[in-house]
Amino acid sequence: MIVVDASVLAPALADDSADGDASRASLRADLLAAPELIDLEVLSVFRRQIAVGQLAVPRAEMAVADLLAPPLRRISHRGLLLRCWELRHNLTQYDAAFVALAKLFDATTGGRTSSTSTSVVGKSCVQQLNHLALARFPDKGSAAL
């Protein structure tokens, strides 16, 4: 299972370039999950891209319709709130929701970043390498994260 964030899902839905192809390829053949806020985050990306002229309104409208189509399991963030709060020193609450969900399902998180960094949260390491970040949680069943 991959816990996907808007930085991968938005281009997978609306970007017809090689970046969109790469996002779509990274999501194939896996079960996808995300906190319910994923829909609002993706819409925010589309809104921002329209505002700066990177996305045409008709293409965005197609992408919004497609947002409902992928086999994406949306999980309520309410059950993640306490763990998100515990992660407040290392992550934004939005990012913490994705990390907490990944840990809940012992999954991989797929996200993108423009910088290279490593963030250690408990015993788990979130490695962000160039544009594709994958967080692996090797300590199955641990309550560390």
N, C-alpha and C positions, 0 to 999 in steps of 0.2 A: 504494500500500500504506500502511496505517496500522498503526503499532506501538502497540497499545492497552495501557493499564494498568488496574489494578483499580478505580481511581476512576471509570472510564467503564464497564468491563465489569460490575462488580457491580450498579450501578443498572440497566443495560440488561437484566440477567437477573432482578432481584428487585424493582425499584421500579415500582409501578403508577401512580405520580403523573406529573405533568408533567416532573419531573426524569428519570424513567426513560424517558419518551417522547423527551426531548431526547437522552439517551444513545443510545437505539436509533437515532434519526434520524442521529446523527453517525457511526454505524458502517455504515449502509446503502451498498450499491453500491461497497464498497471491499474489497480483499483485506486480511485482518487477520492480524497476526503479533504474537507476544509471547515473551519468554523463558519457559521452562518453569515458572518459579516463579509465573507468573500464576495458576495454579490454586490454589496455597496462599495467595496474597495475597487472592484473591476469597473463599476459604473463611474467611479471617481477618476480612474485612469482614462477612460474614454472621454469624459467631460474635459479633462485637462488637455488631452491630445487634440480635441476639436478646437479648444480655445486658442491653441498655439499653431493651428493649421497643419498638424501632423496626421489628422484623421478626418475624413469627409463624413458628414452627417449620415448620408445613406449607408455608408459602410459601417458606421457605428451602430445604426439601427439594426442591420443584419447581425452584427456581433451580439447585440443585446438579446435578440431573439435566440441566437445560438447559445447564449449563456445558460438558458434553461434546458438545453438539449444534452450536454455531456453527462456521462454517468458519474456524477460527482455527488458524493455523500456529504450533505451539509449537516454539521453537528452543532447543537446549541452551545453557545459559549458559557451558559450559566454553570454548567458542571465543571468548567475550567477556571472559574474566577479565583478560587483560593490559590491554585498553583500559579496563575498569572500574577497575583499579588506577591507571592513569594519570589518571583523572578524580576520584580520591579527594579532592582538595583543593576541588573544586567541587560534588560530588554525593555522596549516599550510594551505597553499592555497589548497592543495589536500583535506585535511579533511574539510575545509570550503565549498568546492564544494558539498560535500555530505550533510552537515548540511543545506546549503542554498537550495538545492534541496528538502530535507525533509520538510523544512518550506514551500516552494512553493506549495507542494502537501499536506501539513498538514499531513505528514506521519511519520512513525517510521523508524529510521535508525538501521540497523543491522550491527554490526562490532564486531571485537574481539580485545582484548587487554590482555597482560600478567600481568597487574597490576590492582589494584583497585584504582579508582580515580573518582572525581567528578569535572566537568568543567562547570562553569556557563557562558553562553553566552546570554547577554540580559536577557530576562525573562525566557529563556528556560534552562533546566538543562540536560546535557548529563551525564548520569551515566554509568560508565564503571565498570561492576562487573565481576571480574575474567576474563573469556574468552569470555563472550557474552555481548556486550554493546547494550543497547536499548535507544534511545533518543526519548522522548515524548514531544510534544509541546502542552501543555494544552490551551494556549491562542489563540484559533482559530481566524484567521483573523487579528491577531496583526502584526504590522510592526516591532515589537521589534527585531525579528531575521531576 
